[in-house]
Amino acid sequence: MSAADYKKPRKSDFPQCAKDALTRIESLCTSKKNQDRCLELIAECIFLEKKADLSSKRSTSTGLTVFQEFQLVLVFAQYFSRPGPDVTRNAVFLCLFGNTSLPPARSRVLSKFISTAISDSIAPILCAAGTWMQQVGPNALACLELAQRLIEDFIIYQKSCCDQLKSLPMVAPRFAVNFMTSVADLYFKEIGNDIATPPDSLIELFTEWISENPNLCSETQPQLDLPSGAIPMALISPTEGLIRWCTLSPLFLPLNDLIYSKLHLAVLQSLTQASQNNSTPTTINALTLGTIVDSICNQAERYRMQNIEPNTDERMQICLERFSQAIQLGIMSRVITGSVSQLLRRLETLPSNALLEMVLENQKPTYL
C-alpha cells in the first residue's frame, strides 16, 4: 500500500487508518528524507487533523471525537506493546510526539495513553515515553503538560498513590526520573508573591522512590536506543528541583511539616551515593542552584518589610541549613557543574547562618 492511500482517510475508516499509518510510519521514520511524509501521515491519518486554511490563516484543527481519542489510545497501546526493537519503538514515538509543545488534542491523547500505560504497568510504552521526555527535554512544555495531567490522574483525584505508580522506578526508571524532573519544575516557582506547592502524597511518593533507589537521580542511565544519526540528549537530574523544594518549603509552609525533612534526607543520601559511584553521576547545574539564592533573597526582603529579622528567623535558618547541606554534599560529590566559585559568591549575599559560613570557609581555599 502506498503512502497516497493514507492521504484522505474517512472517519468511517478510523481506527484502521491509524493502524495502517503506524505500520507505514515505522518503515519511514528512520530516514530523515522521509520526515515530511511521516508528519503528513500522523496529522491526516492518526490525529485526523484538517489542513490549515492558508488563505484565512486558520490554525490546524482536529477531527477526533472523544470516542476516537479512546480508540486511538487503544491502537497506540497495542502497537507499542508488541515485541520489537526498542530503537524502532522509540523512533515512532518521537515521530508522533517529538515536539517541545503539542497541539491540545495530541497532548490530551498522549496523557491518556501514558496514564493507561502506568495503570497497566506496560514497560515498553513507559520506556519509550522516558526516551521521548529525555530527547524533548523534561522541562519542555509538552512534558510539563503531561506531568500535570498525570498528577491530576494519579495524585489529586485519588486518596493514595496506586501500586503501579509506586513501582514505576522498577518498571521504567528513565521515565520515572524524567517525570520527577518535570514535576520538580512545576512547583516552588515564584509567581509574584505566590508560590505553588506540591500535594503531600506526591512528596511522599518521591521520597519513597529516592529512598529505595538512591541511584535513581544520579546514576547514569543506559544508552538511549535512537535511530541512526539522532543525537542523544543528556539526562537532566531532578535533584536540583528537589533541592529547591526542600530549601524553600520552610519559608512558605508550617515548620512542623516533616514530609519535606524526609525528602531532604533522601536527596542528601542520593548525593552521598553519587560520590560513591564508579560511574559518572548525573550532574546538577550551579546556575540553576543560583536561582534558589534569588528566591531566598526575595523572601528575606519580604521579612524585612514585615520587621522580621532574617538572620534570626527560625524559618530562614532552617532554609539556609538545608541549602548549605545540599551545596556541601554536591561539591564533595563533584556533581555540580558550571561556575562553583560564582555560586559560592552568591551564597555570600544570603542572610547569615552558622552552617552556611562553615561551608563558605571550607570551600574558599579551592574556589574563592
C-alpha positions as CSV (number, residue, x, y, z in Angstrom):
1,M,0.0,0.0,0.0
2,S,1.4,3.4,-1.0
3,A,1.6,6.5,1.2
4,A,-1.0,8.1,-1.1
5,D,-3.6,5.6,0.2
6,Y,-3.4,7.4,3.6
7,K,-3.8,10.9,2.5
8,K,-7.6,11.3,2.8
9,P,-8.8,8.9,5.5
10,R,-12.6,8.7,6.0
11,K,-13.9,8.9,9.6
12,S,-15.6,5.6,8.9
13,D,-12.1,4.1,8.3
14,F,-10.9,5.0,11.8
15,P,-9.2,3.5,13.7
16,Q,-8.0,1.2,10.9
17,C,-6.4,4.1,9.0
18,A,-4.4,4.9,12.2
19,K,-3.2,1.3,12.5
20,D,-2.1,1.3,8.8
21,A,-0.4,4.6,9.2
22,L,1.7,3.4,12.1
23,T,2.9,0.5,10.0
24,R,3.9,2.9,7.2
25,I,5.5,5.4,9.6
26,E,7.6,2.6,11.1
27,S,9.2,2.0,7.7
28,L,9.7,5.7,7.0
29,C,10.7,7.4,10.3
30,T,14.3,6.1,10.4
31,S,15.2,8.1,7.3
32,K,15.5,11.9,7.6
33,K,14.4,12.4,4.0
34,N,11.0,10.9,4.8
35,Q,10.2,13.1,7.8
36,D,7.7,15.2,5.8
37,R,5.8,12.1,4.7
38,C,5.7,10.9,8.3
39,L,4.3,14.2,9.6
40,E,1.6,14.1,6.9
41,L,0.5,10.6,7.8
42,I,0.5,11.4,11.5
43,A,-1.6,14.6,11.0
44,E,-4.1,13.2,8.5
45,C,-4.4,9.5,9.3
46,I,-3.7,9.3,13.1
47,F,-5.0,12.6,14.6
48,L,-7.4,13.3,11.7
49,E,-6.2,16.9,11.6
50,K,-7.5,19.1,8.9
51,K,-5.1,21.1,6.8
52,A,-4.8,24.7,7.7
53,D,-6.7,27.1,5.5
54,L,-3.8,29.2,4.3
55,S,-6.0,31.8,2.7
56,S,-7.7,32.6,6.1
57,K,-4.6,31.7,8.1
58,R,-6.6,29.4,10.4
59,S,-4.7,27.0,12.5
60,T,-4.8,23.3,12.1
61,S,-7.8,21.7,13.9
62,T,-8.5,18.1,14.9
63,G,-11.4,15.9,13.8
64,L,-11.0,13.4,16.6
65,T,-14.1,12.9,18.8
66,V,-13.8,11.8,22.4
67,F,-14.6,8.2,21.5
68,Q,-12.0,8.3,18.7
69,E,-9.4,9.5,21.1
70,F,-10.2,6.5,23.2
71,Q,-9.9,4.2,20.2
72,L,-6.5,5.8,19.3
73,V,-5.2,5.2,22.8
74,L,-6.0,1.5,22.3
75,V,-4.3,1.5,18.9
76,F,-1.2,3.0,20.5
77,A,-1.2,0.6,23.4
78,Q,-1.5,-2.4,21.1
79,Y,1.2,-1.1,18.7
80,F,3.8,-0.1,21.3
81,S,3.3,-3.2,23.5
82,R,4.1,-5.7,20.8
83,P,7.6,-7.3,20.7
84,G,10.2,-5.5,18.7
85,P,13.5,-3.5,18.9
86,D,13.4,-0.5,21.3
87,V,15.1,1.7,18.6
88,T,12.1,1.3,16.3
89,R,9.6,1.9,19.1
90,N,11.4,5.0,20.2
91,A,11.7,6.3,16.6
92,V,7.9,6.0,16.1
93,F,7.1,7.6,19.5
94,L,9.4,10.5,18.7
95,C,7.7,11.0,15.3
96,L,4.3,11.0,16.9
97,F,5.1,13.4,19.8
98,G,8.6,14.8,19.2
99,N,7.9,18.5,19.8
100,T,8.6,20.7,22.7
101,S,5.0,21.7,22.6
102,L,1.9,19.8,21.3
103,P,-1.5,20.8,20.0
104,P,-4.1,20.4,22.7
105,A,-5.6,17.2,21.1
106,R,-2.3,15.5,20.8
107,S,-1.3,16.4,24.3
108,R,-4.6,15.1,25.6
109,V,-4.2,11.8,23.7
110,L,-0.6,11.5,25.0
111,S,-1.7,11.9,28.6
112,K,-4.5,9.3,28.3
113,F,-2.0,6.9,26.6
114,I,0.6,7.3,29.3
115,S,-2.0,7.1,32.1
116,T,-3.1,3.8,30.6
117,A,0.4,2.5,30.4
118,I,1.0,3.4,34.1
119,S,-2.2,1.8,35.2
120,D,-1.3,-1.4,33.4
121,S,2.5,-1.2,34.1
122,I,3.3,-1.5,30.4
123,A,7.1,-1.2,30.4
124,P,7.7,-0.9,26.6
125,I,5.4,2.1,26.4
126,L,6.8,3.8,29.5
127,C,10.4,3.2,28.4
128,A,9.6,4.8,25.0
129,A,7.9,7.7,26.8
130,G,11.0,8.1,29.0
131,T,13.2,8.3,26.0
132,W,10.9,10.9,24.4
133,M,10.9,13.1,27.5
134,Q,14.7,13.0,27.7
135,Q,15.1,13.9,24.0
136,V,12.5,16.6,24.0
137,G,13.6,17.9,27.5
138,P,11.7,17.2,30.7
139,N,11.3,21.0,31.2
140,A,9.7,21.4,27.7
141,L,6.0,22.5,27.7
142,A,4.9,19.1,26.3
143,C,6.5,17.2,29.2
144,L,5.2,19.7,31.8
145,E,1.7,19.3,30.5
146,L,2.0,15.6,30.6
147,A,3.3,15.7,34.1
148,Q,0.5,18.0,35.2
149,R,-2.2,15.6,33.8
150,L,-0.6,12.6,35.4
151,I,-0.5,14.3,38.8
152,E,-4.2,15.0,38.3
153,D,-5.0,11.4,37.3
154,F,-2.9,9.6,39.9
155,I,-2.4,12.1,42.8
156,I,-5.1,14.7,43.1
157,Y,-8.1,12.6,42.2
158,Q,-7.0,9.6,44.2
159,K,-6.8,9.3,48.0
160,S,-3.5,7.5,47.9
161,C,-0.8,6.6,45.3
162,C,-1.6,3.4,43.4
163,D,0.9,0.5,43.5
164,Q,1.6,0.9,39.8
165,L,2.9,4.5,40.4
166,K,5.0,3.4,43.4
167,S,6.7,0.7,41.3
168,L,7.4,3.0,38.4
169,P,11.2,3.2,39.1
170,M,11.4,-0.5,38.8
171,V,9.2,-0.8,35.6
172,A,10.7,2.2,33.7
173,P,13.5,4.1,35.6
174,R,14.2,6.5,32.7
175,F,10.5,7.6,32.6
176,A,10.4,7.9,36.4
177,V,13.4,10.1,36.7
178,N,12.3,12.4,33.8
179,F,8.8,12.5,35.3
180,M,10.4,13.7,38.6
181,T,12.4,16.3,36.8
182,S,9.2,17.7,35.0
183,V,7.2,17.7,38.2
184,A,10.0,19.4,40.2
185,D,9.8,22.2,37.7
186,L,6.1,22.8,38.3
187,Y,6.4,23.7,42.0
188,F,8.1,26.3,44.2
189,K,8.4,28.7,41.4
190,E,7.6,32.3,42.4
191,I,4.7,34.0,40.6
192,G,4.6,37.4,42.1
193,N,4.3,36.9,45.9
194,D,2.6,33.5,45.4
195,I,4.2,30.1,45.1
196,A,2.7,26.7,44.1
197,T,3.4,23.8,46.4
198,P,3.0,20.1,45.5
199,P,0.5,17.7,47.1
200,D,1.8,15.9,50.2
201,S,1.2,12.5,48.6
202,L,3.5,13.5,45.7
203,I,6.3,14.4,48.1
204,E,5.9,11.1,49.9
205,L,6.0,9.2,46.6
206,F,9.2,10.9,45.5
207,T,10.7,10.3,48.9
208,E,9.9,6.6,48.7
209,W,11.3,6.4,45.2
210,I,14.6,8.0,46.1
211,S,15.0,6.2,49.4
212,E,14.5,2.8,47.9
213,N,16.5,3.7,44.7
214,P,19.3,6.1,45.9
215,N,20.9,6.0,42.4
216,L,17.7,7.0,40.6
217,C,18.6,10.7,40.5
218,S,22.3,10.3,40.0
219,E,23.2,7.1,38.2
220,T,23.9,7.3,34.5
221,Q,21.0,5.6,32.6
222,P,21.7,3.0,29.9
223,Q,22.5,4.4,26.5
224,L,19.5,5.7,24.6
225,D,18.2,3.5,21.7
226,L,17.8,6.0,18.9
227,P,17.7,5.9,15.1
228,S,21.0,6.3,13.3
229,G,22.1,9.9,13.2
230,A,20.0,11.0,16.2
231,I,21.8,13.0,18.9
232,P,21.1,11.6,22.4
233,M,20.3,14.2,24.9
234,A,21.9,14.1,28.4
235,L,19.7,13.2,31.4
236,I,18.6,16.2,33.4
237,S,18.6,15.3,37.1
238,P,15.6,16.2,39.2
239,T,17.9,16.7,42.2
240,E,18.3,20.5,41.7
241,G,14.5,20.9,41.5
242,L,14.0,18.8,44.7
243,I,16.7,20.8,46.5
244,R,14.6,23.9,45.7
245,W,11.5,22.2,47.2
246,C,13.3,21.2,50.4
247,T,15.1,24.5,50.7
248,L,12.2,26.9,50.2
249,S,9.5,24.8,52.0
250,P,10.3,26.2,55.5
251,L,9.7,29.7,54.1
252,F,6.2,29.0,52.8
253,L,4.8,26.1,54.8
254,P,4.4,25.2,58.6
255,L,7.7,24.2,60.3
256,N,6.1,21.0,61.7
257,D,5.7,19.6,58.2
258,L,8.0,16.6,58.4
259,I,7.5,15.3,54.9
260,Y,10.0,17.8,53.4
261,S,12.5,16.8,56.1
262,K,12.2,13.2,54.9
263,L,12.6,14.3,51.3
264,H,15.6,16.4,52.1
265,L,17.2,13.4,53.8
266,A,16.6,11.2,50.8
267,V,18.1,13.8,48.5
268,L,21.2,14.1,50.7
269,Q,21.5,10.3,50.7
270,S,21.3,10.4,46.9
271,L,24.1,13.0,46.7
272,T,26.2,10.9,49.1
273,Q,25.5,7.8,46.9
274,A,26.7,9.8,43.9
275,S,30.1,10.3,45.4
276,Q,30.5,6.5,45.9
277,N,29.5,5.5,42.4
278,N,32.2,4.4,40.0
279,S,30.1,5.6,37.0
280,T,29.8,9.3,36.1
281,P,26.9,10.7,38.1
282,T,24.2,12.9,36.6
283,T,25.1,16.5,37.3
284,I,23.3,19.4,38.7
285,N,23.8,23.0,37.4
286,A,25.3,25.7,39.5
287,L,23.3,28.3,37.6
288,T,20.0,26.6,38.5
289,L,21.1,26.4,42.1
290,G,21.8,30.1,41.9
291,T,18.1,30.8,41.2
292,I,17.3,29.4,44.7
293,V,19.5,32.1,46.1
294,D,17.3,34.7,44.3
295,S,14.1,33.2,45.9
296,I,15.7,33.2,49.4
297,C,16.9,36.8,49.0
298,N,13.4,37.8,47.8
299,Q,11.8,36.2,50.9
300,A,14.4,37.8,53.2
301,E,13.4,41.2,51.8
302,R,9.8,40.5,52.4
303,Y,10.7,39.6,56.0
304,R,12.5,42.9,56.5
305,M,9.4,44.8,55.1
306,Q,7.4,43.0,57.9
307,N,10.1,43.9,60.5
308,I,11.2,40.3,60.7
309,E,15.0,39.8,61.0
310,P,16.1,37.1,58.5
311,N,19.3,36.5,60.4
312,T,17.4,35.1,63.4
313,D,14.2,33.9,62.0
314,E,13.7,30.2,62.6
315,R,12.2,29.5,59.2
316,M,15.0,31.3,57.4
317,Q,17.6,29.4,59.4
318,I,16.2,26.0,58.5
319,C,16.0,27.0,54.9
320,L,19.7,28.1,54.9
321,E,20.8,25.0,56.7
322,R,19.2,22.7,54.2
323,F,20.6,24.6,51.3
324,S,24.1,24.6,52.8
325,Q,24.0,20.9,53.4
326,A,22.9,20.2,49.8
327,I,25.6,22.6,48.4
328,Q,28.3,21.0,50.5
329,L,27.4,17.4,49.5
330,G,27.0,18.5,45.9
331,I,30.6,19.9,45.9
332,M,32.0,16.9,47.7
333,S,30.3,14.5,45.3
334,R,31.5,16.6,42.3
335,V,28.1,16.7,40.7
336,I,27.8,20.5,40.5
337,T,28.7,21.7,37.0
338,G,29.3,25.3,35.9
339,S,31.0,28.0,38.0
340,V,31.1,26.8,41.6
341,S,33.1,29.9,42.5
342,Q,30.3,32.1,41.2
343,L,27.7,30.1,43.1
344,L,29.7,30.5,46.3
345,R,30.0,34.2,45.8
346,R,26.2,34.4,45.5
347,L,25.9,32.4,48.7
348,E,27.7,35.2,50.5
349,T,24.7,37.5,49.8
350,L,22.4,35.4,51.8
351,P,21.4,36.1,55.4
352,S,23.9,34.9,58.0
353,N,23.8,31.2,59.1
354,A,26.4,29.3,61.0
355,L,26.4,26.2,58.8
356,L,26.5,28.4,55.6
357,E,29.5,30.3,56.9
358,M,31.3,27.0,57.6
359,V,30.6,25.8,54.0
360,L,31.9,29.0,52.6
361,E,35.0,28.9,54.8
362,N,35.8,25.3,53.9
363,Q,35.4,25.9,50.1
364,K,37.2,29.3,49.9
365,P,40.7,27.8,49.5
366,T,39.6,25.8,46.5
367,Y,37.1,28.1,44.7
368,L,37.5,31.7,46.1
